[in-house]
Amino acid sequence: MASRSYTNFSDLASGDLLDIVPTPRALPRVLKVPGIISDLDGNGSPDGDSDATSSGCRERKIIVANMLPLHAKRDMETGKWSFSLDKDSILPQLKDGFSSETEMLYVGSLKVEIDVTEQEEVAQKLLGEFNCVPTFLPQELQKRFYLGFCKQQLWPLFHYMLPMCPDHGERFDRSLWQAYVSANKIFADKVMEIISPDDDYVWVHDYHLMILPTFLRKRFHRVKLGFFLHSPFPSSEIYRTLPVRDEILRGLLNCDLIGFHTFDYARHFLSCCGRMLGLDYESKRGYIGLEYFGRTVYIKILPVGVHMGRLESVLNLPATSTKVKEIQEQFKGMKVILGVDDMDIFKGISLKLLALEQLLQQRLQLHGKIVLVQIVNPARGSGKDVEEAKKETYLTAKRINEAYGAAGYEPVVLVDRPVPRYEKSAYYAVAECCIVNAVRDGMNLVPYKYIVCRQGTPSMDEALGITKDAPRTSMLVVSEFIGCSPSLSGAIRVNPWDVDAVADALSSAINMSSSEKQLRHEKHYKYVSTHDVAYWARSFTQDLERACRDHYKKRCWAFGLGLGFRVLSLSPSFRRLLTDHAVSSYRKTKRRAIFLDYDGTVVPETSISKMPGPEVLSVLNALCNDPMNTVFIISGRGRKSLSEWLSSCKKLGIAAEHGYFIRWNSAAEWETSSLSADLDWKNTVEPIMNSYTEATDGSSIEYKESALVWHHQDADPDFGSCQAKELLAHLESVLANEPAVVKRGQQIVEVKPQGVSKGLVAEKVLMTMVNGGEPPDFVMCIGDDRSDEDMFESISSFVSGPSFSVTPEIFACTVGQKPSKAKYYLNYVSGVLRLLQGLAGASCPKARCVPPQSQVSFESFCLS
């Protein structure tokens, strides 16, 4: 398992390394056709899921994180490496949420550099003893990946810090991004070496590996893949400043399930997907889902918990009891306020000290009565910001101690050294109050640990000198900007920037009655003890299994280059409509019905001019001139526009405004739907829509004879969507007793008469043909949007009813590869035109049906 280093970063970042060379293996089964598993061995499948050995019946989880949960130490005498499990790491604690039969594999880096000559031996040792697979990133790459892009670019940005000038953060560095891509690719390679894609679940952790899912999805289209972000996710206004924003979003969207600690973080992510990728989300039976090229990417909101057994076992250590007695003696007669934070600019240590200074200044009676013990964990990053934060912390603490201290008393005690777990637990157990004052933090489990330690154990009760029946109390002051804050409803929440408010909160916590502290503690302990790390792991993997259960019910197509790669996932019966196939059936039939949508079907949606071109008019006339055909354009557009644009097609049927108006040919009169002739409701709807238009910049109203449509495609995406929901609810309540329906479409809210739809138009035409003694034996229906789905569904149900003695051949076709009720698809409007030209060519000689330029393109299409 020697490491692979990549020196050509520019090739990698441009996506060239996505062309992964598979590792040859003997396979028990192969996907020979997308969605169908063959019993034959082989070398690959067109679906990308092929070459990994099955792990058998035993369930397996592959946990991928930046660092393996291991401690490493080299024996100075023998020179051999020895390793031990880091019991405080969350990764090995995840197994408590799975069944005992589940096998765990960990993929990540080591905290020490291993020489290339030793890597194979170490890799075998770690796999055999700890089920760990090391990535062995080259030292320079590790530095540029972790200390560079992760800590200098992503970490500040995700904590709302923008590099406005060189003195405040590092500007975007393309070479660091290339290192990030390289590292993610190496992690993905390691996962590919061990994965059995049919059976294994992969769970990726944190912001270090946000594009790893793209590499895995590229190799295994149906990989069962979850991701959990342990840091905040910033608002779209902050995130959109990142030059590689789309690549990271698409990387995450290549997962099946994405987890966040809070709804705020999830909401920001969804907003970014909407604003930058144009994706909508919806809640499905309590689950939030994003539709992404036929796949549903689910969003999970659940804060991580602590390991109760681990914390309680540390409380029972003799060293912990001894340390508790030392602390009690050291701070005898004083109330201990505890802070435990990493040394970085986001933890708000200096703001905490300023609040304590304010408290001592305002309440002289507290002098000598309270002490803030601030444990400072080693910084995880480096740089000028960390040094400045450390310097400010020490200067502030020194000033407070000089101003308010006395002989044998310092109001601020800084513990700036590696503190063992037992010592921290002792401080947790003794402290009257714990304060977490971070200005921004992903989760922060310090409050949870404090609550568990204050609950205590029998041995801890003995060390503290209390009985087992004594009431348990705890008091928390927490920043409203940390992930655990929403789950701690009994804590005093503060704005860390408001020093006066934090000082008041500390005073309230210190002086609160014991009965109140007890009630708050009981509420917190009940939550923390039932929502531990095992609960978190179990809940996440259950949702991941649910998100992946339909993987093999769909066919997959890969498209997109480099880091823009994604998988299109659609029904196995959904396939491209081949012209030869349709023409063959067309020739064999004697009576045909053809239904065509207008915008996005025969005329491109993006075209500024909506008038049909000469090729379209020619092919429509050719089809209409065949006496065996009944051809209809069914559109949401008004009858005036359609009749003007299609005036040269004398025999063409037109259904305008979704079928409210119908004309069988140019010589016939327009028929108005008899289902809903009353349009008085428009007088109620128009002023309501006008008020929303005035309040929503970029919105507009489209006036139709039978309908009113409110458009918000040019409005702010979030505000427009919010206003559309409000308008929908408003109109539904107002029109509850009116003969009108309110529907929300793609960036529109439409009010139209009841009983009017494209599906009903198709049924009416088909019924007229049946009643005339000419039931069709060939039905083609082509459309591109949601309203056309009604048409596909109605035709399918109608022709299978008693009106037809023989079911005709149906060609329901949507434009674009997307989830649809249609059986077929065509990629573009040009494909629709070529198909119609093929049908027209079967009706009459090409020279009469199609103009010369169309004839050439059709012949070229047939030859290809």
KADA-V283383 format. One record per backbone hydrogen bond with DSSP energy under -1.0 kcal/mol. NH is the residue of the N-H (numbers start at 1). CO is the residue of the C=O. Records with the same first field share a line. If there is no record, write none. Layout:
# KADA-V283383
NH: CO / CO
This chain:
# KADA-V283383
9: 7
12: 8
13: 9
14: 10
15: 12
16: 11
18: 15
19: 16
20: 18
30: 38
32: 30
33: 36
36: 33
38: 30
48: 45
61: 103
62: 201
63: 105
64: 203
65: 107
68: 109
70: 68
71: 84
73: 82
75: 80
79: 75
82: 73
84: 71
86: 69
87: 85
89: 86
94: 91
96: 93
97: 94
98: 95
102: 99
103: 59
105: 61
106: 131
107: 63
108: 133
109: 66
118: 115
122: 118
123: 119
124: 120
125: 121
126: 122
127: 123
128: 124
129: 125
130: 126
132: 126
133: 106
135: 108
142: 138
143: 139
144: 140
145: 141
146: 142
148: 143
149: 144
150: 145
151: 146
152: 148
153: 149
154: 149
155: 150
157: 153
158: 154
160: 157
161: 156
164: 162
168: 165
177: 173
178: 174
179: 175
180: 176
181: 177
182: 178
183: 179
184: 180
185: 181
186: 182
187: 183
188: 184
189: 185
190: 186
191: 187
192: 188
193: 189
195: 191
199: 196
200: 196
201: 60
202: 224
203: 62
204: 226
205: 64
206: 228
209: 206
215: 211
216: 212
217: 213
218: 214
219: 215
220: 216
223: 220
226: 202
227: 257
228: 204
229: 259
239: 235
240: 236
241: 238
242: 239
245: 242
248: 244
249: 245
250: 246
251: 247
252: 248
253: 249
255: 252
256: 225
257: 225
258: 298
259: 227
260: 300
266: 262
267: 263
268: 264
269: 265
270: 266
271: 267
272: 268
273: 269
274: 270
275: 271
276: 272
277: 273
279: 273
282: 289
284: 287
287: 284
289: 282
290: 297
292: 295
295: 292
297: 290
298: 256
299: 288
300: 258
302: 260
311: 307
312: 308
313: 309
314: 310
315: 311
316: 312
317: 314
321: 317
322: 318
323: 319
324: 320
325: 321
326: 322
327: 323
328: 324
329: 325
330: 326
331: 327
332: 329
334: 331
335: 369
337: 371
338: 433
339: 373
341: 375
343: 377
344: 342
347: 344
352: 348
353: 349
354: 350
355: 351
356: 352
357: 353
358: 354
359: 355
360: 356
361: 357
362: 358
363: 359
366: 363
367: 364
369: 366
370: 366
371: 335
372: 411
373: 337
374: 413
375: 339
376: 415
377: 341
387: 383
388: 384
389: 385
390: 386
391: 387
392: 388
393: 389
394: 390
395: 391
396: 392
397: 393
398: 394
399: 395
400: 396
401: 397
402: 398
403: 399
404: 400
405: 401
406: 409
409: 406
413: 372
415: 374
417: 415
424: 420
425: 421
426: 422
427: 423
428: 424
429: 425
430: 426
431: 427
432: 336
433: 336
434: 475
435: 338
436: 477
439: 346
440: 346
441: 481
449: 445
450: 446
451: 447
452: 448
453: 449
454: 450
455: 451
456: 452
461: 457
462: 458
463: 459
464: 460
465: 461
466: 461
470: 467
477: 434
478: 492
479: 436
480: 494
484: 443
485: 482
488: 485
491: 488
492: 476
494: 478
498: 495
499: 497
502: 498
503: 499
504: 500
505: 501
506: 502
507: 503
508: 504
509: 505
510: 506
511: 507
517: 513
518: 514
519: 515
520: 516
521: 517
522: 518
523: 519
524: 520
525: 521
526: 522
527: 523
528: 524
529: 525
530: 526
531: 527
533: 306
536: 532
537: 533
538: 534
539: 535
540: 536
541: 537
542: 538
543: 539
544: 540
545: 541
546: 542
547: 543
548: 544
551: 548
553: 550
555: 570
557: 568
559: 566
564: 561
565: 562
566: 559
568: 557
569: 293
570: 555
574: 571
575: 823
577: 825
582: 578
583: 579
584: 580
585: 581
586: 582
587: 583
588: 584
592: 628
593: 778
594: 630
595: 780
596: 632
597: 782
600: 603
601: 598
602: 598
603: 598
607: 604
617: 613
618: 614
619: 615
620: 616
621: 617
622: 618
623: 619
624: 620
625: 621
629: 626
630: 592
632: 594
633: 653
634: 596
635: 655
642: 638
643: 639
644: 640
645: 641
646: 642
647: 644
649: 646
650: 648
652: 649
653: 631
654: 663
655: 633
656: 661
657: 637
658: 635
659: 656
660: 657
661: 656
662: 671
663: 654
666: 650
668: 665
671: 662
673: 660
682: 679
683: 680
684: 681
685: 681
686: 682
689: 685
690: 686
691: 687
692: 688
693: 689
694: 690
695: 691
699: 696
700: 711
702: 709
704: 707
708: 751
709: 702
710: 749
711: 700
712: 747
715: 712
720: 716
721: 717
722: 718
723: 719
724: 720
725: 721
726: 722
727: 723
728: 724
729: 725
730: 726
731: 727
732: 728
733: 729
734: 730
735: 731
738: 735
740: 738
741: 752
743: 750
745: 748
747: 745
749: 710
750: 743
751: 708
752: 741
754: 739
756: 753
761: 757
762: 758
763: 759
764: 760
765: 761
766: 762
767: 763
768: 764
769: 765
770: 766
771: 767
772: 768
773: 770
774: 769
777: 591
778: 591
779: 809
780: 593
781: 811
782: 595
783: 813
789: 786
792: 788
793: 789
794: 790
795: 791
796: 792
797: 793
798: 794
799: 795
801: 798
804: 801
809: 777
811: 779
813: 781
814: 824
815: 783
816: 826
824: 812
825: 575
826: 814
832: 828
833: 829
834: 830
835: 831
836: 832
837: 833
838: 834
839: 835
840: 836
841: 837
842: 838
844: 840
849: 845
850: 846
855: 851
856: 852
857: 853
858: 854
859: 855
860: 856
861: 857
862: 858
863: 859
864: 860
